[in-house]
């Protein structure tokens, strides 16, 4: 899959730009649709990643009622909290964790934080629908370009 990653990210950038320009909806970060498209055959990983993103959004929103969080500080905090939650989910999936037999892990390291940033900026429903729609389009383009055997 690693050889497909640059192609998926490139196609995802183009599809994300089209989504933003034509629909006015950002699909959760510039590189996110490409990463999600490569994992569409593993819905558990997508669900865990989206859960980490929503949890990140909720945690930073709660923290912002106690501390001053805006601008660059808010962006970095979203990515940091998403990273930490992703690492926590990875620990749960290791042998000896709560779900050792599950291959349920978070996609990427900063993907949950990037999604959370757009959940905060654009809204939950808008971001999630744009992200899933763009990811499906990226996946379809990848199937047309490289075939289904490489995407399994």
PALUMKE-497895 format. One record per residue (C-alpha): residue number from 1; z negated, x negated, y. Coordinates in steps of 0.2 Angstrom, whole numbers. Each point is the difference from the previous one (the first is absolute). Layout:
<nodes>
[node NUM; [Z; X; Y]]
...
</nodes>
This chain:
<nodes>
[node 1; [0; 0; 0]]
[node 2; [-3; -15; 12]]
[node 3; [19; -3; 1]]
[node 4; [2; 18; 6]]
[node 5; [-14; -1; 13]]
[node 6; [11; -7; 14]]
[node 7; [14; 12; -3]]
[node 8; [-12; 15; -1]]
[node 9; [-9; -6; 17]]
[node 10; [17; -2; 8]]
[node 11; [6; 17; -5]]
[node 12; [-17; 7; 4]]
[node 13; [1; -7; 18]]
[node 14; [17; 9; 2]]
[node 15; [-6; 16; -7]]
[node 16; [-16; -1; 10]]
[node 17; [10; -3; 16]]
[node 18; [12; 15; -3]]
[node 19; [-15; 11; -4]]
[node 20; [-9; -5; 17]]
[node 21; [16; 2; 10]]
[node 22; [7; 16; -8]]
[node 23; [-16; 9; -4]]
[node 24; [-13; -8; 11]]
[node 25; [-11; -4; -15]]
[node 26; [-5; -17; -4]]
[node 27; [-2; -3; -19]]
[node 28; [-17; -9; 0]]
[node 29; [5; -17; 6]]
[node 30; [16; -10; -1]]
[node 31; [-1; -8; -17]]
[node 32; [-10; 14; -9]]
[node 33; [15; 11; -6]]
[node 34; [7; -15; -9]]
[node 35; [-16; -4; -9]]
[node 36; [-3; 19; -5]]
[node 37; [18; 2; -6]]
[node 38; [-3; -14; -12]]
[node 39; [-15; 9; -7]]
[node 40; [6; 18; -1]]
[node 41; [1; -2; -19]]
[node 42; [-19; -3; 0]]
[node 43; [-8; 15; 10]]
[node 44; [-17; -5; -4]]
[node 45; [2; -16; 10]]
[node 46; [7; 11; 15]]
[node 47; [-14; 12; -1]]
[node 48; [-13; -14; 0]]
[node 49; [9; -8; 15]]
[node 50; [0; 16; 10]]
[node 51; [-18; 3; -5]]
[node 52; [-4; -17; 7]]
[node 53; [10; 4; 16]]
[node 54; [-8; 16; 3]]
[node 55; [-18; -7; -3]]
[node 56; [5; -14; 12]]
[node 57; [5; 12; 13]]
[node 58; [-16; 10; -2]]
[node 59; [-12; -15; 0]]
[node 60; [8; -7; 16]]
[node 61; [0; 17; 8]]
[node 62; [-19; 2; -4]]
[node 63; [-3; -18; 6]]
[node 64; [8; 4; 16]]
[node 65; [-13; 13; 4]]
[node 66; [-13; -14; 0]]
[node 67; [9; -15; 6]]
[node 68; [14; -3; 13]]
[node 69; [16; -1; -11]]
[node 70; [17; 1; 9]]
[node 71; [16; -10; 2]]
[node 72; [2; -16; -10]]
[node 73; [-18; 1; -6]]
[node 74; [4; 17; -8]]
[node 75; [16; -7; -8]]
[node 76; [-9; -15; -7]]
[node 77; [-15; 11; -6]]
[node 78; [12; 12; -9]]
[node 79; [9; -15; -9]]
[node 80; [-17; -8; -4]]
[node 81; [-8; 16; -7]]
[node 82; [16; 4; -10]]
[node 83; [0; -18; -7]]
[node 84; [-19; 1; -5]]
[node 85; [3; 17; -8]]
[node 86; [15; -6; -10]]
[node 87; [-10; -15; -6]]
[node 88; [-14; 12; -5]]
[node 89; [12; 11; -10]]
[node 90; [7; -16; -8]]
[node 91; [-17; -5; -6]]
[node 92; [-2; 18; -8]]
[node 93; [15; -3; -10]]
[node 94; [-5; -17; -7]]
[node 95; [-8; -2; -17]]
[node 96; [-18; 5; 2]]
[node 97; [4; 12; 15]]
[node 98; [-1; 19; 0]]
[node 99; [19; 2; -5]]
[node 100; [4; -16; -11]]
[node 101; [13; 9; -10]]
[node 102; [9; 7; 15]]
[node 103; [14; -9; 9]]
[node 104; [-5; 9; 16]]
[node 105; [0; -12; 14]]
[node 106; [5; 0; 18]]
[node 107; [17; -5; 5]]
[node 108; [0; -16; 10]]
[node 109; [-14; -7; 10]]
[node 110; [3; 7; 18]]
[node 111; [10; 16; -5]]
[node 112; [-15; 12; 0]]
[node 113; [-4; -7; 18]]
[node 114; [17; 2; 6]]
[node 115; [1; 18; -6]]
[node 116; [-17; 4; 7]]
[node 117; [6; -6; 17]]
[node 118; [14; 13; 0]]
[node 119; [-12; 13; -7]]
[node 120; [-10; -3; 16]]
[node 121; [15; -1; 12]]
[node 122; [11; 14; -7]]
[node 123; [-10; 11; -10]]
[node 124; [-4; 1; -19]]
[node 125; [13; 13; -5]]
[node 126; [14; -7; 10]]
[node 127; [-3; -18; -6]]
[node 128; [-2; 5; -18]]
[node 129; [16; 10; 0]]
[node 130; [10; -12; 9]]
[node 131; [-6; -14; -11]]
[node 132; [4; 9; -17]]
[node 133; [17; 6; 6]]
[node 134; [5; -17; 6]]
[node 135; [-6; -8; -16]]
[node 136; [10; 12; -10]]
[node 137; [15; -4; 10]]
[node 138; [-3; -19; -2]]
[node 139; [-2; 2; -18]]
[node 140; [17; 10; -1]]
[node 141; [9; -14; 9]]
[node 142; [-8; -13; -11]]
[node 143; [6; 9; -15]]
[node 144; [18; 1; 7]]
[node 145; [-1; -19; 4]]
[node 146; [-8; -7; -15]]
[node 147; [0; 13; -13]]
[node 148; [-15; 8; -9]]
[node 149; [-3; -13; -13]]
[node 150; [-7; -12; 13]]
[node 151; [-11; 13; 7]]
[node 152; [-10; 5; -15]]
</nodes>
